[in-house]
Structures are given as structure tokens and as C-alpha cells.
Amino acid sequence: MGTLTFTELQDEVRSALGGRTDLNARLPRALNIAQQRLARIHDFDEMETLTTTTFGFAGTTADRFLALPSKREVFSIILLDGAQY
């Protein structure tokens, strides 16, 4: 996230809290919550992935499933077919 390391981010938050050290155990949680909130309210272009695939329909129940990348957390999927925009 940005140009600061995780330790530097903790130092900045601690400084904003007046140098308090009694909340050190909660700093990672607070930073993670802040990052989640930012990710929810802003669309980051670098997190968007556009993939083109073909679907092989065989008329079975397996047609309902699409393999997704395992290294990413998926928030939404939009299916665009060539005929309908």
C-alpha cells in the first residue's frame, strides 16, 4: 500500500495517537480495517482484471460453474456476451 512499509504506517498512526504505546496490539487491525474501507469506496483500476473465455455448454449441471483464479479475492463478475451490451 503506497510508499510506506507496514512498520512505518504503524509509526504514523501511533504518532497521530499522541505516541501512545498501549494500543500497539490493535494497530494492525485498525490499518487492515482502514484498507478494507478504502477498497470498498474506491474502484482501483489496477485491481480490475478483464478476461476473455469461451464456455463449452454440454447441457449438464457442470455448465453452471466457471473456474476462477485462486490467488485473488473476487468481489464481482460481469458476463458480457458479444450480442448484448
Secondary structure as a PSIPRED ss2 file (coil, helix, strand):
# PSIPRED VFORMAT (PSIPRED V4.0)

   1 M C   1.000  0.000  0.000
   2 G C   1.000  0.000  0.000
   3 T C   1.000  0.000  0.000
   4 L C   1.000  0.000  0.000
   5 T C   1.000  0.000  0.000
   6 F H   0.000  1.000  0.000
   7 T H   0.000  1.000  0.000
   8 E H   0.000  1.000  0.000
   9 L H   0.000  1.000  0.000
  10 Q H   0.000  1.000  0.000
  11 D H   0.000  1.000  0.000
  12 E H   0.000  1.000  0.000
  13 V H   0.000  1.000  0.000
  14 R H   0.000  1.000  0.000
  15 S H   0.000  1.000  0.000
  16 A H   0.000  1.000  0.000
  17 L C   1.000  0.000  0.000
  18 G C   1.000  0.000  0.000
  19 G C   1.000  0.000  0.000
  20 R C   1.000  0.000  0.000
  21 T C   1.000  0.000  0.000
  22 D C   1.000  0.000  0.000
  23 L C   1.000  0.000  0.000
  24 N H   0.000  1.000  0.000
  25 A H   0.000  1.000  0.000
  26 R H   0.000  1.000  0.000
  27 L H   0.000  1.000  0.000
  28 P H   0.000  1.000  0.000
  29 R H   0.000  1.000  0.000
  30 A H   0.000  1.000  0.000
  31 L H   0.000  1.000  0.000
  32 N H   0.000  1.000  0.000
  33 I H   0.000  1.000  0.000
  34 A H   0.000  1.000  0.000
  35 Q H   0.000  1.000  0.000
  36 Q H   0.000  1.000  0.000
  37 R H   0.000  1.000  0.000
  38 L H   0.000  1.000  0.000
  39 A H   0.000  1.000  0.000
  40 R H   0.000  1.000  0.000
  41 I H   0.000  1.000  0.000
  42 H C   1.000  0.000  0.000
  43 D C   1.000  0.000  0.000
  44 F C   1.000  0.000  0.000
  45 D H   0.000  1.000  0.000
  46 E H   0.000  1.000  0.000
  47 M H   0.000  1.000  0.000
  48 E C   1.000  0.000  0.000
  49 T C   1.000  0.000  0.000
  50 L C   1.000  0.000  0.000
  51 T C   1.000  0.000  0.000
  52 T C   1.000  0.000  0.000
  53 T C   1.000  0.000  0.000
  54 T C   1.000  0.000  0.000
  55 F C   1.000  0.000  0.000
  56 G C   1.000  0.000  0.000
  57 F C   1.000  0.000  0.000
  58 A C   1.000  0.000  0.000
  59 G C   1.000  0.000  0.000
  60 T C   1.000  0.000  0.000
  61 T H   0.000  1.000  0.000
  62 A H   0.000  1.000  0.000
  63 D H   0.000  1.000  0.000
  64 R H   0.000  1.000  0.000
  65 F C   1.000  0.000  0.000
  66 L C   1.000  0.000  0.000
  67 A C   1.000  0.000  0.000
  68 L C   1.000  0.000  0.000
  69 P C   1.000  0.000  0.000
  70 S C   1.000  0.000  0.000
  71 K C   1.000  0.000  0.000
  72 R C   1.000  0.000  0.000
  73 E C   1.000  0.000  0.000
  74 V C   1.000  0.000  0.000
  75 F C   1.000  0.000  0.000
  76 S C   1.000  0.000  0.000
  77 I C   1.000  0.000  0.000
  78 I C   1.000  0.000  0.000
  79 L C   1.000  0.000  0.000
  80 L C   1.000  0.000  0.000
  81 D C   1.000  0.000  0.000
  82 G C   1.000  0.000  0.000
  83 A C   1.000  0.000  0.000
  84 Q C   1.000  0.000  0.000
  85 Y C   1.000  0.000  0.000
